[in-house]
Amino acid sequence: MSRFTDQPSPMAQPKSFLWTRRVVLTLLLAFVLVPVYVMLSSSLKSLQDVQGSFKWIPHSLTFKPYIDIWKTIPLAHYFVNSVIVCISATAFSVILAIFAAYTVSRYRFLGRKVFTVTVLSTQMFPGILFLLPLYLIFVNIGNSTGLTLNGSRLGLIITYLTFSLPFSIWMLAGYFDSIPRDLDEAAKVDGCGPLGALFRVVVPAAVPGIVAVSVYAFMTAWGEVLFASVMTNESTRTLAVGLREYATQNDVYWNQVMAASIVVSLPVVAGFLLLQRYLVAGLTAGAVK
Amino acid sequence: MTATAPPRRTPEAGPSSGKSAAGGRLRPRIVERLRQGGLPYLLLLPAILAELLIHIVPMFFGILISFKNLTLFYIHHWNSAPWAGFDNYKAAVKIHQPIGEALLHSFWVTLCYTLLSVALSWLLGTAAAILLQDKFRGRGLIRTLFLVPYALPAYAALITWTFMFQQDTGLVNHVLHDQLHLTSSKSFWLIGDNSFWAMVIVSVWKSWPFAFLALMAGLQNIPRELYEAAAMDGAGVWQQIRKITMPSLRPVNQVIVLVLFLWTFNDFNTPFVMFGQNPPHQADLISIHIYQSSFINWNFGSGSAMSVLLLLFLLVVTAVYLLVTSRGRSENDV
């Protein structure tokens, strides 16, 4: 399924190309990696070190920031909030996307085009456009029914699941298209209904695509700032908003900020890099359509 | 499951993945539609409901409240907020009065920011994708490392950049002033004119891996024979890039430039994490400008009117862009 073709170049490359490649790639690598290095090295410095002029090489290394981050602000609490919100949003988003993508891929129904275009275009609209009215809707739903959506995890879960939904549907529909239709038909001959065919045949065959979509959905939710900053309160605050609290104290504990940034980045970066082949394959399957 | 026998389709009547299946076989399609009944809609229902609740309904609701005088006082009973007619819109477009002037300024800042960021991101993405097209040692590792900015949560990366741009303790001034002696004193990066450039640099850093990822996928679809044929005819690497790679990437470029434009134009995270709720005048992007007029000044009517204007602008830009690029493409193909 890998789409990277690792073939040798069709002809020997001239020196000018090789040198351009070396120089450009080196500069790009530096641009990409310097912030990562700053994050890593500063997270191992003492407060005194990060408060002085920047040093490429730390004087001494300490793991203290990684211990202190949990005390300075209720980081663990925010972490739990983020995990709950993001895992739930991902799970629901992927399930809804599987149903929708299967329908778009396997059926020709009235309004199919309208559905796909509408859903995809919502992805492109400014978040700020939904934020104000959605906030009001949540506040008013809370007032009239007692169902707290504003400031609750549930409200954030519902919101986040729709953020990744359009792209997930699009990506999965592309993936499902690449699964031979004969497989569904065979399952139906064996007595499965359409849903049976979906879950016994199509879903197992589409695991790479589903993994890719899940990672994408989780990353989208994990990094979201705008809605989290308005729709959470003290007890439901997520990492995206909570991390700013290191900076609103009298002192900015930059070493702790960097340590916390690494801790919150690790789950997504590790997941992404481990599964990047699937992600690229899924993206390609969607894009090739 | 349902009691009825599952509909068995002959391959040609089935809705095969291509659009071509639609032509000519009208009768089997209608029969099939009747057989499948409401199932497609039932399967779509959850997704549709979620989209309705979070996107579609709020959008229309937003248009509605842009005609209202909705302040903090009415927030719990928006219904009783007085109608404002077109007042919110009038205030937003009167460019000689404070509100309109500030909005126009914010619009220009956003436009410059977006054009710069998209152009640079596209350039870096294209260069990296092309340079990594052929196999060489370390290629896989470099590809992975290039994706790190895309994988990092936006706020973690943005906080790190904010640290790097600090006046006395940041890396940027350390390099420019202490090491290269390019500046006579340590400059401020997060206030004043520099804040705009700081924001552009960070934005490019964050977005270019997306262009890279999409272009890499696009490169996989160029038939190898094209390069082989060109090499046979004596075309060098540079010529191959100019004559084969770049034209073949046009469809991918059409999409990523638009997507990057829309994302960057709506960018909220970058100024919000770097500067907080009150960004410097030179970095007052439109999203945060609207956010401020809504949640800081608690004037939802005015904020909504600005959002609607923003949406209209983006719709027009998208429509014109698609029209122009598609026409250019079809002319080239003929």
Chai-1 contact restraints between the chains, C-beta under 6 A:
chainA,res_idxA,chainB,res_idxB,connection_type,confidence,min_distance_angstrom,max_distance_angstrom,comment,restraint_id
A,R3,B,Q220,contact,1.0,0.0,6.0,A-B,restraint_1
A,D6,B,K135,contact,1.0,0.0,6.0,A-B,restraint_2
A,P8,B,K135,contact,1.0,0.0,6.0,A-B,restraint_3
A,S9,B,D134,contact,1.0,0.0,6.0,A-B,restraint_4
A,P10,B,Y227,contact,1.0,0.0,6.0,A-B,restraint_5
A,P10,B,E228,contact,1.0,0.0,6.0,A-B,restraint_6
A,P10,B,A231,contact,1.0,0.0,6.0,A-B,restraint_7
A,M11,B,A231,contact,1.0,0.0,6.0,A-B,restraint_8
A,Q13,B,V237,contact,1.0,0.0,6.0,A-B,restraint_9
A,F17,B,V237,contact,1.0,0.0,6.0,A-B,restraint_10
A,R21,B,L131,contact,1.0,0.0,6.0,A-B,restraint_11
A,V24,B,A127,contact,1.0,0.0,6.0,A-B,restraint_12
A,V24,B,L131,contact,1.0,0.0,6.0,A-B,restraint_13
A,L25,B,L131,contact,1.0,0.0,6.0,A-B,restraint_14
A,L28,B,A128,contact,1.0,0.0,6.0,A-B,restraint_15
A,V32,B,P149,contact,1.0,0.0,6.0,A-B,restraint_16
A,P35,B,T160,contact,1.0,0.0,6.0,A-B,restraint_17
A,V38,B,T160,contact,1.0,0.0,6.0,A-B,restraint_18
A,V38,B,M164,contact,1.0,0.0,6.0,A-B,restraint_19
A,V38,B,L171,contact,1.0,0.0,6.0,A-B,restraint_20
A,M39,B,T160,contact,1.0,0.0,6.0,A-B,restraint_21
A,F54,B,T169,contact,1.0,0.0,6.0,A-B,restraint_22
A,F54,B,G170,contact,1.0,0.0,6.0,A-B,restraint_23
A,F54,B,L171,contact,1.0,0.0,6.0,A-B,restraint_24
A,F54,B,H174,contact,1.0,0.0,6.0,A-B,restraint_25
A,L96,B,P46,contact,1.0,0.0,6.0,A-B,restraint_26
A,L96,B,A47,contact,1.0,0.0,6.0,A-B,restraint_27
A,F99,B,L43,contact,1.0,0.0,6.0,A-B,restraint_28
A,A100,B,L44,contact,1.0,0.0,6.0,A-B,restraint_29
A,A100,B,A47,contact,1.0,0.0,6.0,A-B,restraint_30
A,T103,B,P40,contact,1.0,0.0,6.0,A-B,restraint_31
A,T103,B,L43,contact,1.0,0.0,6.0,A-B,restraint_32
A,T103,B,L44,contact,1.0,0.0,6.0,A-B,restraint_33
A,Y107,B,Q36,contact,1.0,0.0,6.0,A-B,restraint_34
A,Y107,B,P40,contact,1.0,0.0,6.0,A-B,restraint_35
A,R108,B,P15,contact,1.0,0.0,6.0,A-B,restraint_36
A,F109,B,P40,contact,1.0,0.0,6.0,A-B,restraint_37
A,V119,B,E51,contact,1.0,0.0,6.0,A-B,restraint_38
A,T122,B,H55,contact,1.0,0.0,6.0,A-B,restraint_39
A,M124,B,L262,contact,1.0,0.0,6.0,A-B,restraint_40
A,P126,B,N266,contact,1.0,0.0,6.0,A-B,restraint_41
A,P126,B,L310,contact,1.0,0.0,6.0,A-B,restraint_42
A,I128,B,S287,contact,1.0,0.0,6.0,A-B,restraint_43
A,I128,B,I290,contact,1.0,0.0,6.0,A-B,restraint_44
A,I128,B,S307,contact,1.0,0.0,6.0,A-B,restraint_45
A,L129,B,G62,contact,1.0,0.0,6.0,A-B,restraint_46
A,L129,B,S307,contact,1.0,0.0,6.0,A-B,restraint_47
A,L129,B,L311,contact,1.0,0.0,6.0,A-B,restraint_48
A,F130,B,P58,contact,1.0,0.0,6.0,A-B,restraint_49
A,L132,B,S294,contact,1.0,0.0,6.0,A-B,restraint_50
A,L132,B,F300,contact,1.0,0.0,6.0,A-B,restraint_51
A,L132,B,G303,contact,1.0,0.0,6.0,A-B,restraint_52
A,L132,B,S304,contact,1.0,0.0,6.0,A-B,restraint_53
A,P133,B,P58,contact,1.0,0.0,6.0,A-B,restraint_54
A,P133,B,F61,contact,1.0,0.0,6.0,A-B,restraint_55
A,P133,B,G62,contact,1.0,0.0,6.0,A-B,restraint_56
A,L134,B,P58,contact,1.0,0.0,6.0,A-B,restraint_57
A,L136,B,W78,contact,1.0,0.0,6.0,A-B,restraint_58
A,N143,B,H76,contact,1.0,0.0,6.0,A-B,restraint_59
A,T159,B,I54,contact,1.0,0.0,6.0,A-B,restraint_60
A,T162,B,A50,contact,1.0,0.0,6.0,A-B,restraint_61
A,T162,B,E51,contact,1.0,0.0,6.0,A-B,restraint_62
A,T162,B,I54,contact,1.0,0.0,6.0,A-B,restraint_63
A,D177,B,S17,contact,1.0,0.0,6.0,A-B,restraint_64
A,K188,B,P6,contact,1.0,0.0,6.0,A-B,restraint_65
A,G193,B,M1,contact,1.0,0.0,6.0,A-B,restraint_66
A,G193,B,T2,contact,1.0,0.0,6.0,A-B,restraint_67
A,G193,B,P6,contact,1.0,0.0,6.0,A-B,restraint_68
A,W222,B,P153,contact,1.0,0.0,6.0,A-B,restraint_69
A,G223,B,P153,contact,1.0,0.0,6.0,A-B,restraint_70
A,G223,B,A154,contact,1.0,0.0,6.0,A-B,restraint_71
A,V225,B,Y155,contact,1.0,0.0,6.0,A-B,restraint_72
A,V225,B,N269,contact,1.0,0.0,6.0,A-B,restraint_73
A,L226,B,F268,contact,1.0,0.0,6.0,A-B,restraint_74
A,A240,B,Y155,contact,1.0,0.0,6.0,A-B,restraint_75
A,W254,B,F163,contact,1.0,0.0,6.0,A-B,restraint_76
A,V257,B,I159,contact,1.0,0.0,6.0,A-B,restraint_77
A,S261,B,A156,contact,1.0,0.0,6.0,A-B,restraint_78
A,S261,B,I159,contact,1.0,0.0,6.0,A-B,restraint_79
A,V264,B,A156,contact,1.0,0.0,6.0,A-B,restraint_80
A,S265,B,L152,contact,1.0,0.0,6.0,A-B,restraint_81
A,S265,B,P153,contact,1.0,0.0,6.0,A-B,restraint_82
A,S265,B,A156,contact,1.0,0.0,6.0,A-B,restraint_83
A,V268,B,P153,contact,1.0,0.0,6.0,A-B,restraint_84
A,V269,B,A151,contact,1.0,0.0,6.0,A-B,restraint_85
A,F272,B,A151,contact,1.0,0.0,6.0,A-B,restraint_86
A,L273,B,T144,contact,1.0,0.0,6.0,A-B,restraint_87
A,L283,B,A217,contact,1.0,0.0,6.0,A-B,restraint_88
A,T284,B,A217,contact,1.0,0.0,6.0,A-B,restraint_89
A,A287,B,A217,contact,1.0,0.0,6.0,A-B,restraint_90
